[in-house]
Amino acid sequence: TDKITIAMEGKIIRTAANAGNYVGTLSNVTMNGKHFNDVANTVFSLTDNGDGTYLLQGEIQKIGKMPGTISINVPVYIINGTISPTAKNREAGILKTAFMKQKIKLRNISGSLQGGLLHFVIETYAGWDIFPMFPASVTFDGTK
């Protein structure tokens, strides 16, 4: 189960066992068909939304010729340790540069969360569903 119930001083407190920060490595980094080196010490957090979903958030620093940083904000389901998207082709984050902010859309996310180990593959793009630009994908493996 994704929640733990704790009794303290006669009160029942529900806490999210999966919520928290996970530190790990981005690997299989691909942007516009080009592969890039792994990125260590990347942090992603999971926040329990209280409705059976979690918000996956993280900041991806400049990689290669990327013109800025990417803020990831993706609602996900975690059911029996399996991560899946709540919706596809929706906003997944923002590419921030000195001159603009470009919405990044989610093509897919899949992964697992088992025993404090977070693993996921996220695929994103910018532009429109019928004309996607700047496709990117990364794998994240981290621990709580």
C-alpha positions in Angstrom: 0.0 0.0 0.0 1.1 3.6 -0.6 0.2 4.8 2.9 1.2 4.0 6.4 -1.2 4.6 9.3 0.5 5.6 12.6 -1.2 5.9 16.0 0.3 8.6 18.2 -1.2 9.8 21.5 -4.6 8.4 20.5 -4.6 10.1 17.1 -4.4 8.4 13.8 -2.0 10.1 11.4 -1.8 9.0 7.7 1.6 9.6 6.1 2.6 8.9 2.5 5.3 6.2 2.5 6.4 7.2 -1.0 6.5 10.9 -0.5 10.0 12.6 -0.2 13.1 13.4 -2.1 15.0 10.9 -4.2 18.6 11.5 -5.2 20.0 9.7 -8.2 21.3 9.7 -11.8 19.8 10.7 -15.1 20.9 8.2 -17.8 19.9 7.4 -21.3 19.6 11.1 -21.9 18.4 11.8 -25.4 17.4 15.1 -26.9 16.5 15.7 -30.5 18.0 12.3 -31.3 21.4 13.0 -29.7 22.7 11.1 -26.7 24.3 12.9 -23.7 26.3 11.8 -20.7 24.7 10.7 -17.4 23.9 13.4 -14.9 24.6 12.5 -11.3 23.2 14.1 -8.1 19.8 14.9 -9.6 16.9 15.3 -7.2 13.2 14.4 -7.8 10.5 14.7 -5.2 7.2 12.9 -4.8 4.4 14.7 -3.1 1.2 12.9 -2.1 -1.8 14.7 -3.5 -4.1 12.9 -1.1 -6.3 11.6 -3.9 -4.4 8.5 -5.0 -2.0 10.5 -7.2 1.5 12.0 -6.6 3.2 15.0 -8.1 6.7 14.2 -9.4 8.9 17.3 -9.5 12.5 18.0 -10.3 14.8 20.4 -11.9 17.0 19.3 -14.8 20.0 21.5 -15.2 21.5 22.5 -18.6 22.7 19.5 -20.6 24.7 19.8 -23.8 23.5 22.7 -25.9 20.2 22.9 -24.1 19.5 26.6 -23.8 18.3 26.5 -20.2 16.9 24.3 -17.4 13.8 22.2 -17.3 11.3 22.1 -14.4 9.4 18.9 -14.3 5.9 18.7 -12.7 4.0 15.6 -13.6 1.1 14.0 -11.7 1.4 10.2 -11.6 -0.3 7.2 -10.2 1.7 4.8 -8.1 -0.2 1.5 -7.8 1.5 -1.6 -6.4 4.8 0.1 -7.0 4.1 0.8 -10.7 4.3 4.4 -11.9 2.0 5.5 -14.7 0.8 8.9 -16.0 -2.5 10.4 -15.0 -2.8 11.8 -18.5 -0.6 12.0 -21.6 0.0 14.9 -24.0 -0.4 17.4 -21.1 2.0 19.9 -19.7 4.9 18.1 -18.0 7.1 21.1 -17.2 8.8 24.2 -18.5 12.0 24.8 -20.4 13.3 28.1 -18.9 15.9 30.2 -20.8 17.0 33.8 -20.3 14.6 34.9 -23.0 11.5 32.7 -22.8 9.6 29.9 -21.1 8.5 27.0 -23.3 6.0 24.4 -22.1 7.1 20.8 -22.3 4.5 18.1 -22.9 4.4 14.5 -21.6 4.5 11.8 -24.2 4.8 9.1 -21.5 6.2 8.1 -18.1 6.6 4.6 -16.8 8.6 3.2 -13.9 8.6 1.7 -10.4 9.0 2.6 -6.8 10.1 -0.3 -4.6 11.8 -0.2 -1.2 12.9 3.4 -1.5 14.2 3.0 -5.0 12.6 5.3 -7.6 13.0 4.3 -11.3 11.3 6.0 -14.2 11.6 6.8 -17.9 10.0 10.0 -19.0 9.5 11.1 -22.6 8.6 14.7 -23.5 8.3 17.1 -26.4 7.6 20.7 -27.1 5.2 22.0 -29.7 1.9 20.4 -30.7 0.5 16.9 -30.6 0.4 16.7 -34.4 3.7 18.5 -34.9 6.0 17.6 -31.9 9.4 19.3 -31.7 12.4 18.8 -29.5 11.7 15.2 -28.4 13.6 14.2 -25.2 13.7 11.2 -22.9 15.7 10.3 -19.8 15.9 7.5 -17.3 16.1 8.3 -13.6 17.3 5.9 -10.9 17.4 7.3 -7.3 17.1 6.5 -3.6 15.2 8.1 -0.8 
